[in-house]
Amino acid sequence: MQLLRCVSLSKVDYLEEKIKLYSSKKVFYNTAMQLCRSVSSLAVGAIESELDIVDAFCASGIRGIRYAKENPNVGSITFVDIEPAAITLAKKNAKANDINATAVKGNISKVAFDLVADFLEIDPFGTPSPYLVDAFRFFNPKKVAYLSVTATDVAVLCGGKVSPCMKNYHSKPLNNEFTHEIGLRIMLKRIAEVASEFNMGITPLVSFSNKHYLKSVIKVTRGADLAFASLKKLGHISYDKKTGDRSFGQFPVPDQDYAGPLWLGELHDKSFIKKMRTLNSKRNYSDHEEIEQMLSLMESEVGMPPYYYNIHHICKLKHLAQLPDMKTIIERLRKKGYKAYRTHFSKVSIKSDAPYKAILEVF
Ligand SMILES: C[S@@+](CC[C@H](N)C(=O)[O-])C[C@H]1O[C@@H](n2cnc3c(N)ncnc32)[C@H](O)[C@@H]1O
């Protein structure tokens, strides 16, 4: 009897980084999201204030537990999930990792009125859209707070079908060679709109596209001026399918296809990403090299136009038989005095402030 108890206490189903995790057939847990959780945990650590965190779609509790275990600035963790099995499991997992957590079984739309958060995690199945209004209720009466949002409805945000994206995000998507940046910017636009209804402005601190999801951690700050300033950063990206040329502005270019409205502001805060990189270099995450690569690419995306150029797509448009290598293209653009960098969005794409004509010339 004694022995059996020891075995069952020491046996966990997963070890994610150093976190012991029990699982249940009734509760969602996806190992493919480990990198997303690691990047998010670095973001929590890079925020220089004490955070009361609500993990509002907690499932096994893995996010909240990792945030608390890996970051000394976490004051408290509250789990929320609509499923009783998730709440039971999150409590069990918190205990197994010596984390003191509060757990609330309920629909986020109900508990939003009773809980307050400095940092809120929104990680639902599919679109975060229906939960955004609820999310901002958690920030009352905070002046500054942080919203971490995941969207796994990439087929909607980055797809070619207008109606599902209009329905959920009130924006037109564009299924072209830089659709992943468009999708991320549509998601941020929706967040900026809801934030403004709550008199808050948004500052994306780190935003990325990976595998089947889009992710952003955003600072929200109360103020009517800030809310309006965020709305002024919304606009459209116009796209000429025949030539591959594109531009951005408040309104679409007449007679061209377009995406939007979408967020035209920055996707990341440079100094925040630097802090995350420093933290990452001190943590022994199993994905730490991939994370460092992603973060260094994101850092160079700051200050660049809101789209990227896919080398393969340009070669196809120009009927080029031989693919020039990325390094040469980047060097040639820089020699002409333009900025040019690789991007985290795609291994075969670059970001540049060069006009399209100059980009075509270096091919
Ligand atoms: C994608 S899983 C969360 C994954 C988890 N954050 C992780 O990193 O493993 C979504 C969770 O949200 C819960 N959920 C769905 N709708 C909800 C709602 N309206 N309010 C609260 N929880 C909800 C589900 O029961 C499920 O456990």
The ligand as an SDF file (V2000), in Angstrom:
LIG
                    3D

 27 29  0  0  0  0  0  0  0  0999 V2000
   -6.6950   25.3550  -26.0490 C   0  0  0  0  0  0  0  0  0  0  0  0
   -7.1740   24.8700  -24.4490 S   0  0  0  0  0  0  0  0  0  0  0  0
   -6.0440   25.7580  -23.4270 C   0  0  0  0  0  0  0  0  0  0  0  0
   -4.6570   25.2080  -23.4730 C   0  0  0  0  0  0  0  0  0  0  0  0
   -3.7490   25.6240  -22.3620 C   0  0  0  0  0  0  0  0  0  0  0  0
   -3.7070   27.0630  -22.1830 N   0  0  0  0  0  0  0  0  0  0  0  0
   -2.3720   25.0710  -22.6250 C   0  0  0  0  0  0  0  0  0  0  0  0
   -1.3900   25.8510  -22.8490 O   0  0  0  0  0  0  0  0  0  0  0  0
   -2.2160   23.8360  -22.6400 O   0  0  0  0  0  0  0  0  0  0  0  0
   -8.6790   25.7110  -24.1830 C   0  0  0  0  0  0  0  0  0  0  0  0
   -9.3040   25.5030  -22.7990 C   0  0  0  0  0  0  0  0  0  0  0  0
  -10.3110   26.5060  -22.6470 O   0  0  0  0  0  0  0  0  0  0  0  0
  -11.4280   25.9570  -21.9830 C   0  0  0  0  0  0  0  0  0  0  0  0
  -12.5890   26.7930  -22.3400 N   0  0  0  0  0  0  0  0  0  0  0  0
  -13.3050   26.7850  -23.5020 C   0  0  0  0  0  0  0  0  0  0  0  0
  -14.2670   27.7400  -23.4900 N   0  0  0  0  0  0  0  0  0  0  0  0
  -14.1390   28.3890  -22.3040 C   0  0  0  0  0  0  0  0  0  0  0  0
  -14.8430   29.4820  -21.7110 C   0  0  0  0  0  0  0  0  0  0  0  0
  -15.8390   30.0870  -22.3410 N   0  0  0  0  0  0  0  0  0  0  0  0
  -14.4580   29.9020  -20.4840 N   0  0  0  0  0  0  0  0  0  0  0  0
  -13.4440   29.2770  -19.8220 C   0  0  0  0  0  0  0  0  0  0  0  0
  -12.7480   28.2210  -20.3330 N   0  0  0  0  0  0  0  0  0  0  0  0
  -13.0930   27.7890  -21.5610 C   0  0  0  0  0  0  0  0  0  0  0  0
  -11.4890   24.5180  -22.4700 C   0  0  0  0  0  0  0  0  0  0  0  0
  -12.1800   23.7110  -21.5250 O   0  0  0  0  0  0  0  0  0  0  0  0
   -9.9950   24.1780  -22.6060 C   0  0  0  0  0  0  0  0  0  0  0  0
   -9.5100   23.5650  -21.4410 O   0  0  0  0  0  0  0  0  0  0  0  0
  1  2  1  0
  2  3  1  0
  2 10  1  0
  3  4  1  0
  4  5  1  0
  5  6  1  0
  5  7  1  0
  7  8  2  0
  7  9  1  0
 10 11  1  0
 11 12  1  0
 11 26  1  0
 12 13  1  0
 13 14  1  0
 13 24  1  0
 14 15  1  0
 14 23  1  0
 15 16  2  0
 16 17  1  0
 17 18  1  0
 17 23  2  0
 18 19  1  0
 18 20  2  0
 20 21  1  0
 21 22  2  0
 22 23  1  0
 24 25  1  0
 24 26  1  0
 26 27  1  0
M  CHG  2   2   1   9  -1
M  END
$$$$
